[in-house]
Amino acid sequence: ASGSHPVPDHDLPPRIRDHQQLQLRHRVARILSRLLSAAMAAASFLLSPRVTLPLRRGSRLLVSCSATSSSSSSDAAGGVGFQGRVGFQGRVGFLGLGIMGAPMASNLMKAGCDITVWNRTKSKCDPLLSLGAKFESSPARVASSCDVTFAMLADPESAV
């Protein structure tokens, strides 16, 4: 019965199996490229000079960067170079310090943000705590003590 049951991968000729694996790699690369483009667009928006976004409790995000016109590596890649630091008048919460969350929170700290962190495995907070981050014992406490909170969690249940 042709088409009723797929042929197992190990029964496919190597040329077809290799082609399918290549197609899968290309599909994953396209998805990652789209996600990266969206993240870069968001970062570009947030790093634009004189951006002001309203946040809860009347606080505001103030970005004080000056665009450079030199031919830096970011310009060569089609981006805009910036000098200065991102200033945030408020506290930033970060939930989840895994492969994505830890570097993102670290970069925010390097940019001068006041960071409060939480992770299910508290020891994952230690590198950021040594850099000056604050720790809260629950996601709810982080969110209630911060003006904006980022969640880099596997699923909603991770925060419970």
C-alpha positions as CSV (number, residue, x, y, z in Angstrom):
1,A,0.0,0.0,0.0
2,S,2.0,2.9,-1.3
3,G,1.8,6.0,0.9
4,S,-0.1,4.4,3.7
5,H,3.0,4.0,5.9
6,P,6.1,6.1,5.7
7,V,9.4,4.3,5.0
8,P,11.6,4.2,8.1
9,D,14.7,6.5,7.7
10,H,17.1,3.5,7.9
11,D,15.4,1.9,4.9
12,L,15.8,4.9,2.7
13,P,18.6,5.2,0.2
14,P,21.5,7.3,1.6
15,R,21.0,10.0,-1.0
16,I,17.3,10.5,-0.1
17,R,18.1,10.4,3.6
18,D,20.9,13.0,3.2
19,H,18.5,15.2,1.2
20,Q,15.8,15.0,3.9
21,Q,18.3,15.9,6.6
22,L,19.6,18.8,4.5
23,Q,16.0,20.1,4.1
24,L,15.4,19.8,7.8
25,R,18.6,21.8,8.6
26,H,17.6,24.5,6.1
27,R,14.1,24.7,7.7
28,V,15.6,25.0,11.2
29,A,18.0,27.7,9.9
30,R,15.2,29.7,8.3
31,I,13.2,29.6,11.6
32,L,16.2,30.6,13.6
33,S,17.0,33.4,11.1
34,R,13.4,34.8,11.5
35,L,13.6,34.7,15.3
36,L,17.0,36.4,15.2
37,S,15.7,39.1,12.9
38,A,12.7,39.7,15.2
39,A,15.0,39.9,18.2
40,M,17.4,42.3,16.4
41,A,14.4,44.5,15.3
42,A,13.2,44.7,18.9
43,A,16.8,45.5,20.1
44,S,17.2,48.1,17.4
45,F,13.9,49.7,18.5
46,L,14.9,49.7,22.1
47,L,18.3,51.1,21.4
48,S,17.1,54.0,19.2
49,P,18.1,57.3,20.6
50,R,15.5,59.1,22.8
51,V,13.1,56.1,22.9
52,T,10.5,56.4,25.7
53,L,8.1,53.6,26.4
54,P,5.4,53.8,29.1
55,L,5.6,51.1,31.7
56,R,3.4,50.2,34.7
57,R,3.3,52.4,37.8
58,G,4.3,55.5,35.7
59,S,7.9,54.5,35.2
60,R,9.6,55.0,31.8
61,L,12.4,53.4,29.9
62,L,14.9,56.0,28.9
63,V,17.6,55.0,26.4
64,S,20.5,57.3,26.1
65,C,22.7,56.1,23.3
66,S,24.4,58.1,20.6
67,A,24.4,56.5,17.2
68,T,27.9,56.5,15.6
69,S,28.6,56.9,11.9
70,S,31.9,55.2,11.9
71,S,32.4,52.0,10.0
72,S,32.3,49.7,13.0
73,S,31.7,46.0,12.8
74,S,28.0,46.5,13.5
75,D,27.8,49.0,10.6
76,A,29.4,46.4,8.3
77,A,26.8,43.9,9.3
78,G,24.0,46.4,8.4
79,G,23.4,47.6,12.0
80,V,24.0,50.9,13.7
81,G,26.8,51.3,16.2
82,F,26.1,52.9,19.6
83,Q,28.2,54.6,22.2
84,G,27.1,54.9,25.7
85,R,24.9,52.9,28.0
86,V,21.3,52.0,28.2
87,G,19.9,53.8,31.2
88,F,16.8,52.4,32.8
89,Q,14.9,54.3,35.5
90,G,13.5,51.2,37.2
91,R,14.2,47.7,38.2
92,V,14.4,44.7,35.7
93,G,13.4,41.2,36.7
94,F,14.7,38.1,35.1
95,L,13.1,34.7,35.5
96,G,15.0,31.7,34.1
97,L,18.8,31.8,33.9
98,G,19.4,28.9,31.5
99,I,21.2,29.0,28.1
100,M,19.3,32.1,26.9
101,G,18.4,33.8,30.1
102,A,21.8,34.0,31.8
103,P,23.6,35.7,29.0
104,M,20.7,38.1,28.4
105,A,20.5,39.1,32.1
106,S,24.3,39.5,32.1
107,N,24.2,41.8,29.1
108,L,21.5,43.9,30.8
109,M,23.7,44.2,33.9
110,K,26.7,45.2,31.8
111,A,24.5,47.9,30.2
112,G,23.9,49.3,33.7
113,C,20.4,47.9,34.5
114,D,19.4,47.1,38.1
115,I,18.6,43.3,37.9
116,T,16.6,41.0,40.2
117,V,16.7,37.3,39.3
118,W,15.0,34.1,40.1
119,N,15.7,30.5,38.9
120,R,14.3,27.2,40.0
121,T,17.9,26.1,40.6
122,K,19.2,28.9,42.8
123,S,22.8,28.1,42.1
124,K,22.3,29.3,38.5
125,C,21.8,32.8,40.0
126,D,25.2,32.8,41.7
127,P,27.3,34.2,38.7
128,L,24.8,37.2,38.4
129,L,24.6,37.7,42.2
130,S,28.4,38.0,42.2
131,L,28.0,40.8,39.6
132,G,25.6,42.6,41.8
133,A,22.2,41.2,40.9
134,K,19.5,40.8,43.6
135,F,17.7,37.5,44.3
136,E,14.0,37.0,45.0
137,S,12.6,33.7,46.3
138,S,9.7,33.5,43.7
139,P,8.7,34.7,40.3
140,A,5.8,36.6,41.9
141,R,8.2,38.4,44.2
142,V,10.5,39.3,41.2
143,A,7.5,40.6,39.2
144,S,6.1,42.6,42.1
145,S,9.4,44.2,42.9
146,C,10.4,45.1,39.4
147,D,9.1,47.6,36.8
148,V,9.6,45.1,33.9
149,T,10.2,41.4,34.1
150,F,11.6,39.0,31.4
151,A,10.7,35.3,31.5
152,M,13.0,32.9,29.8
153,L,11.2,29.7,30.9
154,A,10.6,26.4,29.2
155,D,6.8,26.6,30.0
156,P,4.4,28.5,32.2
157,E,4.5,25.8,34.9
158,S,8.2,26.6,35.4
159,A,7.2,29.7,37.2
160,V,4.9,28.0,39.6
